[in-house]
Amino acid sequence: MDNHHNNGGGEKKILHATINGMAVEAEENETILHCARRYGVYIPTLCELDDIDHTPGTCRVCLVEFEVTNGSGVKLATSCNTPVVEGMVVQTRSPRVRSAQRLQVELLLADHDQDCATCVRHGNCELQDVAQFVGLHENRFFKPEFVEKRPIDDSSPAMIRDMSKCIRCQRCVAICREGQGVDALVQIGIGQEKAVGLRNGLNQKDSTCVTCGQCVLVCPTGALGERDETDKVLDWIYDPEIVTVFQFAPAVRVAFGEEFGLPAGANVQGQIITALKQIGADIVLDTNFAADLVIMEESAELLKRLSAGKRPTFTSCCPAWINFAEIHYPEILPYLSSTKSPMQSMGVICKTYLPEKMGLDPKKVRTIAIMPCTAKKDEAARGQLKLETGDAEIDAVLTTREFARMLRREGVNIAKCEPSDFDNPYMSEFSGAGAIFGTTGGVMEAAVRTMYYVANGKEYDLIEFEQLRGFDGVRSATVDMGGSIGIVKVAMAHGLKPARELVEQVLAGKADFDFIEIMACPGGCVDGGGNLRSKKAYMPNAMKRRGTLYTVDRQQKVRQSHNNEQIKALYRDFLEKPYSDKAHHLLHTMYNDRKLDLKRTVKEIWDDLTISDPLY
């Protein structure tokens, strides 16, 4: 048989081996694990995560037995980083392999918190899955004193790092460093003291972490998670004196049904409304309404900046991006839009305009936001985002994961809920433009629709801007706004690594743009750090979720924010006009320089190096 396959003009060497007695072919440098998966052979893994190309071999539960033709005998090796060689004979389920895998899981559990029933990952934990696979019936090495020595960092209002549940897989370090380019997480300690910490020994709250939560999405256990606020919210729901006002983000409706067995990307907007009413929510609103409001403010602000020659303007809807700017690039803060995010804008209106319209006591109103984002918790706690009374604009933020847990606690299954509609007469309507806020490029596209109308007094012929809908990390386009504005140069970046590149180009004078949208999470809010976690996968359903949001946009009768009748009424009855003094007072904010001058030591650089010894 020919040992070379032609692939697009290039030849790749094909190797021959056997796995569990089955003849297989592998490309040169292909790992045993990758080859086995192609042939449907299951090998347990914990530290490995294929779609971020992470194969450190630290957990060692992917052990296999192999023999090669050089006569060196039968050996054990981690299949995730051991390449197939010609003539290799691999066994994945021999008695020796099974015993070694079981031992590795026992060792991983030696200093692991055993109270699984209280863990946020209970029933959805990759470590539990592997323990069952290897047939673990006892844990001979567990010592409570080992667990007590492991640090727990609960300093942040957004996230908690519990090292008593960490298995040292390094996935979080990899996604923070290589995926997001933030590089806030590092390995600390050696041997049994080894754990994940923040660079320079800082705590979560004071570090360079921006709480984007992408590390939470890849964590296989409960070591990383959001600060849970479900009990606080349930207390408000069951307090007859409290008026609970819920809002949920555009991305939540397309990233939630999966938790209850519905197809990926299914729009469960109506079921969420029903579920919230079923558990006792007093008022249910849509963050899309506030997205339309933000577009009105941001568009007016941008046009004013352009007329003054101040450029570029960066969007301000994403709180992890705001954290990133404040901590890593405070020199660009003057270029950030001052418009608050849709979540915060909704909170302000729910504690001012809504009580006025409905005859409510603002002191008894509690605003709860359901968000696909961990950084939203951090945003809600910002000191400058408070009312004149000192009360918070948003009283609690539930991530999509928390909302799922809360519904399960209350015995509500979204899949069995009949859909219902928003029914508030003042803040229920939303446009298609508001809906696409949940995906990368959506804020820009929504803003362009309204900016063109404000500048020209007529609608743009192009409702959908395909040039703004790509999925590259950084995208740019030019939009002819006509009138006195003319050509507007726009750019978008999603994911903080591409965002860093774009920001540095702007600061170096190498990028010429008028308006720049940044979303911290790859794909935008549809893959925010507060979304449901997928075992053994990083972002498996991004495109389906994104496609559904575009479908929501197309199905709306009103597709431009400025045509939302309830938004018009809000300005007419309360805010006067976009960017008025009152609107600016309520819906705009300021930012802080929080830059930390940190330098990496030689020891840190050395500790980051990975040295692999040859196995044969």
N, C-alpha and C positions, 0 to 999 in steps of 0.2 A: 504493500500500500504506500502511496506517495506520502512522504513525511512533511510536505509543505502544502499549505492551502493558499490560494491566491485571494486576496481581499482588496479590491479596488486598485489593483496594480501592484500592491506590495505583498510580499510573501511572509507568512508567519509559520514558524516551525511548530509542527504538531507532535505532541508527545503521547505515548501510549502507556497506560497503567491499568490497574484493577482496583476497584473499591468494593469491598465485601464480596469479592469473587466476580463482580461485573466489569467487563471490559469498558474502559472509558478513554476518551481523548481529551487532551488539555493543551491549551496554547502555552508557549514558553513563558515562564514566570507566573503562570496562573497558580493561585494557592489551592491547596487541597480542599479547603472549605468552599471556595467559589466553584470549583469543579464539581464537588459533591452536590451542591445545590442545583446545578444545572441538570444533574441526573436524578434529582428528587430524593437524595439521601440526606436525612436530617442529622445535623450535628449541633448540639446545644452551644450557645454562645451567651456571653453577658457583656464583656467590654467592647466587643466588635460592633460597629455600626456601618454597614456597607455604603449607605448613600451619603455619608460624609467621609468615606475612605479612611475609616478609623479602625486599625487592627493592631493594637499595642501588645496583645497577648498577655495582659496582666492578670486576668481572672483565671486563665488556664483550664476552663471547663470544656473547651473545644478540643481537648486532647484526643489524638488518634494514635494508633499503632501502625508503624510502617517498616518496610524492609526494601532496600535497594540492592542492585546487582553487584555492588562493590564488596559484598561479603562482610560488611560492618555489623551485621546482626539486626535484630528487631529492636526498634526504638520507639519511645513515646515522643510526640511533638505537638505543639499547638498548631491546629490546622489553619487558623486564620492568617498566619504569616509564614507558613512553610510551603515552598513551591513544589509542584509536582515535577518529578524527574522521570526520564525514560525508564520503563520497566518497573516502576514503583508498585509495590503491593501494599494496599492500605486496608486496615480493619478499623471500623468505627464503633463496633459493639462487642468486641472481645471481652472476656472476663477481666483481663488486665485493664483495659480501657475503662470499663464501667466502674471498676473499683477505684481507679485513679480519679475519675470525674467526681465520684461520690466524696472522696477524700478532699478534693479541692473545694467543694461546696461546704463541707464541714468546716474547713479552715476559714472560708469567707465569713461564716456565721459565728466564728469564735468571739469576735468583738462587735457583733451586729445586734442591735436592739431586737429582742425576740417578741416584743409586744405588737404583733402584726395587726391585731384587731383595732388598734388606735391609729394606725398608719394611714395616710391619705391614699396610699397605693394598694391597700388591702383588696385582694381579689383582682388586681390589675397590675401585678408586680412581676417583673421578669425574673427576679431572684426566686420567688415562690414557684414560678413555672419550672425553672431549672431544677430546683430542689425536688419537685415531684417527678421530673423526668429521670433523675438519677436514682430515684427510689430511696430518698433520705428518710430514715425512720428514727434516728437519734442524732444528737449533736454532742459528741464526746468532749469537745474542746471549749464549749461556751463557758465564759467566766463573766459574771456581772461587773466585776471591777474593771475589766477591759472596756466595757461599754461606758462606764462612768467617766473614764479618762478622755473620751472623745468629745470635742467641742461642739457646742450648738450656738449659732449666731442668730439671734432674733432682734438685732438692732434696727433693722430696716422696717418701714411701714408696709413694704411690698412683699418681700421674700424672706424665707427662713432657710438657713443651711444647717442641716442636722447630720453631723459626721458620724453619729452612732448608727446611721443607716447607709453610710457610704461604702461601696465595695471597691473603691479606688480604680474605677474603670477608665478614668480620664476623659470620658466623652465630653463633660462640661468644659474642661480645659481646652479641648480641641475645638469645640464649636465657638467658644469665646475668642480664642486666638486666631484660628484659621478661618472660621466661618464669618464672624462678625468683626474681627480685627480690633476688638476692644482690649483683649489681653489682660483682663482684670484678675482672672483666676490663675493660681499657681499651686503646685504641689508643695506641701510643707512637711517637715519631719522625715524620719527614715524608719525603716522596719515597721514595727507595730504602731509606731507613732505617726506613720505617714497618713496624710489627709489632704483635703483640698482647702486652701485658704485664699485670702485676698492678698494681692501684691503689697509688699512693704509692711505686712503684719497688721493692716488696717481692718476694721470691721466692715460689715456689709454697708452700713449707712454712710460711712465716711470714705469709702473707697472710690475707685474709678469705675466701678460697676454702674451701668445705666439702667438696670432692672428690666432689660428687654425680655428676659425670661426664656430665651432660646436654650439656655442651659437646662432649664426645667423640662423642656420638651424632649431632650435626649437622655435625661437621667433614667436609668432602668429601675430605680427603687424610689423610696420616699425621702431620699437625702436632700433633695431640692424641691421646694414648693412655695406656694403663695401663703401669705398670712391669712388664715381662715377667719372669715367674718360671718359665717352662716348663723351661728347662735345669736349674735347681736341682731341680725336682720329678723330672725324668727321671733325674738323677744318683741321687736317693734310690731310685727304682724299681729301678734296675739295681745297687744296692748290696745284696749278700746279707745284710749285717749290720743293715740298716735295716728296720723294720716300717712300711710306709706305710698310714696310715688315712685314707681319703678320705670326705668327706661332700659332698653336693650339695643346694642349696637347693630349696624347692618351685617357685620360678619357673623354675629352669633346665630342668626336664623339659618345660615347656610353651613354652619360648622357644628351643629348641635344634635341633629337627628341621628347621627352615627352612633352616639352613645346609647341610643335606645333601639338600635337595629335597623334604622331607616337608611336608605341609600346615601352614599357620600354626596354632599352638595345639595341634598334635598332642602327645599325652603319650608321651614316649620314655623314661620312667623305667626300664623293663626293659632297653632297648637301652643306656642309659648304664651300668647295672650290668655288662652283658656287655662293653662296650667297655673299662671300667676294669679288669676282670679280665683281659681279653685283652692289655692293655699291661703287666700285671704288678702291679697294685694288690693288696696283701695283704688288706686289710679295706675293704669298701665299706659305708658307713652313710648314713642319711637325716637331713638336718637337721630334717626334720619331727618326728623323735623328740625332738630338743632343743627344738623349738617347743612340744611338749606339756609338756616339763619347765619351760620358761619360763612357760607359762600357770599351772602349779601354783604357782610362786614369785610371779609377778606378782599373781595373784588373792589369795593369802594376804596379800601386802603391801598391796594396795589395801584389802582388808577391814579390816586393822589401821589403816590411815590414816583410813578413813572413821569407824571407831569412835572415833578420837582427834580427829575434827573437822578433820583436815588435808586440804584440798582446794584445787585439783584435783590429780590425779596424771596426769602425762604418760607415755606409753609410752617405752621406751628401746631398742627393737630396731633402730632405723635409725641407723647410724653417721654419716651425713651430717646427720641431724637433731641428733644429739648435738653434732657439730662446730658446727652453726649456733647451737645454744643456748649453747655455751661461748664462741663468738666474738662473737655478736651480741646475745644476751640472757642473760648470766650470772645476772641476778636471778631467773630462773625455775629455776635448777639445783636448789634445794631441793624443787621440785615434781616432778622427774623420778624415775621409778621407778629404784631402784638395781639392779634385776635385769639381769644381763648379757643380751646378745643370744643367740639360739639358736646361732649359729656359735661364739661364745666359750664358751657353756655346754657345747656338745658337745666342744670342745677340752679343757676341764677334766676332764670325765668320761672322755674317751679316754686321759688321762694319769694318772688315779687309779683309778677304779672298773674300767675295762676291763682294764688290766694285772693288777689284783688277781684278776679273774675268770678271765683267760686265761693267767696265769702268764708275762706279758711283762715285760721290763725296760723301765721307763718311759723310760730314757735313750736307748733305741734306737727309740722310737716317734716318728714324724714325722706330724703332723696337717696334712692338706691340704684346704682348703675350696674348692669350686667355687661361685662366687657370681655373681649378676647385677649386681654392684655394684663400682665402683671404690673407694668409701669403705671397704669391708671390708678392703682392704689397709692403709689408714690405721688402722683399728680394731685390726687384729692387731698393729700396731707400738706401741700405747699402752703407756706404762710401767706403768700400774696393772693391766694385764691380763697378769700373769705369775704363774707358780706360785711357791711358797715357795722352790723350788730356784733360781729365777731364770730358768728355761726358759720359753719362750713357750707360751701355751696353744694358739695356732695358728701353725704354722711357715711356712705359705705359703698365699696366696690366689690362685687362678686365676679370672679373670673368665670368663664364658661364651665370650668371644672367644678367650681364651688356650686354653681347653679345646678349642675347635674346631681351633685351629692345632696343638695337641699331638697330637690324634688324626690329623690329616692327615699330620703328620710321621711318625707311627708306622704309617701306611698303613691306618687303621681308618675305615670308613665306617659311620656310625650306621644308615643306611638298610638296610644289609645285615646288621646284627646281629640275631640272634634274642633276644627279650627273656628276661631271667632275673629271679629274685627276690632280695631281700635275704636273707642266710642267717646273720647273726650271731645267736647265741641270746640275747644280752643287750640289744642296742640296734638292733633291726630294725623293731619295731612302731611304727606311727604312727596317729593318729586323723584323721578328716576335719577336725577343728579345726586340727590342725597344718598341714594342706595349704593352708588358705586364708590362712595367714600371708603368702603371696606377693602378695596383692592388697589394695588400700586397703579398710579396714574389716574385714579378716579377723582381725587381732589382737584388735580390740574384740569381734567376734562370738564368737571362740573363748573369750575371757576371760569373757564374759557367761554362756556355757553352764556353765562350771565354777563361777563365783561363785554362781550360783543354787543349784547343787547343794550347795556348801559351806554356804550360808546356810540352806537348807531341808531338806537331807537327801533330796532327791528331784530327778529330772530336770525340767528346764523343758519344758513341753509344746511350745513353739515352738523347734524345732531351728534353722530358718533365719529370720534376722531381716531381713526385706526392708527395713525402715527404715534398716538399717545398710549397705545395698548400693548406694546411689546412686553417681553419678559426679561430682557437683558438687564444686568445690574444697573447700568447707567444708560439712559435714553435721552435723546434731544430732538427737538422739532422746532419749526417756525410756524407761527399762526398769523395770518393776515387779519388783523382786527379792523382794518378799514378806518375811515374817519380821520381824526387827528392823531390816532395812536399808531396806525400802520402796522408794520411787522413786529411781532413780539416773539422773542427767543425764549423757549422754555426748555427745561431739563427735569428729569426725574431720576431718583436713585432709590432702590429698595435693598435693605441689608446695610449694615453699618460699615462694612469693608468698602463696598462701592461708594457709599456716602463720604467716607473719609477721603477717597481719591478725588471725588468731585469738589469737596470743600478745599482741599489743598490746591487744586487747579484754580479755583476762584481766588484764593488768597495770593497765589503766585501771579495773578493776572493773565493766566493762560486759558481761562474759560469766560466767555462773553454771553451772559444770559440775563434776562429780565426777571424771570419767575422760576423758582426751583422747588419742586416737591420732594420731600424726603420722608420715607417710611423706614423705621428701624428694622422691622422684621422682613425677611425675604418673602416677597409675594404680597406684602402689606398685612392688614389686620386679619385677613382670612387665614394667615398662619402666625398670628400673634402668640406670644409666650403664655397667654392664659387659656389657650384652646385645649381641647381634649388631646391627651397623649396617645400616640400610636406605638404599640410594641414593635421593636426592631425596625422602626422606620422614622425618618425625620419629618418630611413633609409629603405624605403620600397622596393627599387629596386637594392640593392647592388649586389646580386648574379646574377641577369640577366645581369647587366653591366659587371660584372667580367667574366661571361661566354662568352660574346661577344668578349672581349679582347683576351681570349684564342683561340676563333675561328679565329680571325684575325691572330694570331700567326701561327695557323695550316695551314692557307690558303696562307701564304707567301712562295714564292719560296726560299727565303733566310731567314733563321731563326736564324743565329748567327751574332752578330754585326761585327765581323772581316771579314765577307764575303760580307759586303756592299761595292759595287764597288766605290761609290762616297766617302765613308769614306776612302777607300784606296787612292783615288786620292787626297783627302784633305791632307793626310799625305805626300804623294809623292811630291805634288806641293807646300805645304805650311808649314805643321807642322813638317816635317821630319820623326818622329817616335813617338809612344806613350811614354809619360813621358820625351820627349826631353826637352832641356832648353827652347825652344820657346813654346812648348806645356805647360810646367809648368808655364811659365810667363803669358800665355793667359788664361789657363783653370783651374788654381788652385788658391786657396784663403787662407785666414787666419780667425781666430775667436777671439772674445773678451770675457773676463771675465766680465759679467754684473750682478753678483750675488748681490741680495738685502738681507740684513740681517733683516728680518722682524719677529716680534714676535706678536702673537695674545694676545690681552688683555683679562682679565676675562670678561669684558663687551661684547667683540665680541663673545666669546665662549657662553656666556649666550644668546645673541641675536640669535645665530644659533639654539638654542634648539627650538623644536616645541612641544607645550603643547596642547593636545586635551582634551576638556571637554566632558564627556558623554552627549549624547542627550536625553537619556531616561533610 
